[in-house]
Amino acid sequence: MSIIKKLFKKRDVVSYNEKRRQTRTKCALATEFAETTGETRSCQIVDMSESGLGILTSTRLMLGTKVNIFSPAVEAEVVWSAENKTGLRILR
């Protein structure tokens, strides 16, 4: 399989739709998070689901970065990141 086919392989539609069907609760909760480097930054949680959070930050976070949210106290991983909005998957 070529490298291009590996990068652009077809997504399993059923699994993708099942993930996106989780109910998201809109909210506006100001909190802080710490990256693995120990630097603390402020953010705002804008939506929540059973498996993740959507946050607004002042900077763009790198995919795969692990962060600790202080309130609610959870550890999460960045699964997508736009200019100032980031999607987190809750790890524990």
Backbone torsions as a table, in degrees:
resi	resn	phi	psi	omega
1	MET	NA	132.7	-178.2
2	SER	-73.1	161.7	-179.2
3	ILE	-62.6	-35.6	179.5
4	ILE	-66.1	-42.1	178.0
5	LYS	-65.0	-34.7	177.6
6	LYS	-66.7	-40.6	-179.2
7	LEU	-69.6	-35.4	-175.1
8	PHE	-114.4	35.0	-180.0
9	LYS	-66.2	150.4	-175.8
10	LYS	-65.9	133.9	-179.8
11	ARG	-77.8	140.8	175.8
12	ASP	-71.3	109.0	-173.1
13	VAL	-62.1	-40.1	-177.4
14	VAL	-63.6	-48.1	-178.2
15	SER	-66.9	-37.0	178.5
16	TYR	-63.8	-46.5	-180.0
17	ASN	-65.1	-37.0	178.9
18	GLU	-63.6	-40.3	178.7
19	LYS	-64.7	-41.0	-174.8
20	ARG	-79.2	-9.3	-179.3
21	ARG	-82.3	-8.5	179.9
22	GLN	-63.0	138.6	-179.6
23	THR	-67.4	129.6	177.7
24	ARG	-106.9	131.7	179.2
25	THR	-102.4	121.8	177.7
26	LYS	-74.1	142.0	178.6
27	CYS	-156.4	174.0	176.1
28	ALA	-142.6	85.7	-175.3
29	LEU	-116.7	113.7	177.8
30	ALA	-78.9	131.5	-179.1
31	THR	-153.4	-173.1	177.2
32	GLU	-129.6	158.5	174.6
33	PHE	-139.6	158.1	177.5
34	ALA	-125.4	132.8	174.3
35	GLU	-81.2	175.4	179.7
36	THR	-64.3	-20.7	177.9
37	THR	-73.3	-14.6	179.2
38	GLY	96.3	-6.7	179.8
39	GLU	-73.1	128.9	-179.3
40	THR	-98.0	134.0	178.9
41	ARG	-133.8	155.4	177.0
42	SER	-90.1	154.5	178.1
43	CYS	-155.3	173.8	176.3
44	GLN	-131.0	126.0	176.4
45	ILE	-81.0	122.7	-176.7
46	VAL	-106.7	-21.6	172.5
47	ASP	-154.1	154.0	-178.0
48	MET	-134.9	147.9	170.0
49	SER	-139.5	-178.0	-179.6
50	GLU	-62.6	-33.4	-173.7
51	SER	-110.5	-2.3	-176.8
52	GLY	-163.2	178.1	-179.5
53	LEU	-134.7	149.6	169.3
54	GLY	-112.0	126.0	-177.6
55	ILE	-126.3	153.7	171.3
56	LEU	-105.4	129.8	179.6
57	THR	-130.0	167.7	178.1
58	SER	-84.6	-15.1	-179.7
59	THR	-131.6	161.2	178.0
60	ARG	-86.4	132.1	179.6
61	LEU	-97.5	148.8	-179.5
62	MET	-79.2	144.9	177.2
63	LEU	-60.1	139.9	179.3
64	GLY	85.9	-7.6	178.9
65	THR	-66.6	134.4	176.6
66	LYS	-96.4	135.1	-179.4
67	VAL	-131.3	154.1	174.2
68	ASN	-111.4	116.7	176.3
69	ILE	-87.0	135.3	-176.0
70	PHE	-82.1	-38.6	-178.8
71	SER	-140.8	105.6	2.1
72	PRO	-71.6	150.7	-175.9
73	ALA	-76.5	97.5	179.5
74	VAL	-139.4	155.2	171.2
75	GLU	-103.9	135.5	-175.7
76	ALA	-141.5	165.1	179.1
77	GLU	-125.3	140.1	179.3
78	VAL	-73.5	121.5	178.7
79	VAL	-107.1	-22.6	171.2
80	TRP	-155.3	153.8	-177.2
81	SER	-149.0	128.7	173.8
82	ALA	-108.7	-163.2	-175.7
83	GLU	-56.1	-52.5	-179.9
84	ASN	-132.5	2.5	177.3
85	LYS	-113.8	140.1	-176.4
86	THR	-133.6	141.5	174.8
87	GLY	-103.6	128.5	-178.3
88	LEU	-116.6	141.2	171.9
89	ARG	-102.9	126.4	-178.5
90	ILE	-73.3	128.5	178.9
91	LEU	-94.5	-41.0	176.3
92	ARG	-163.0	NA	NA
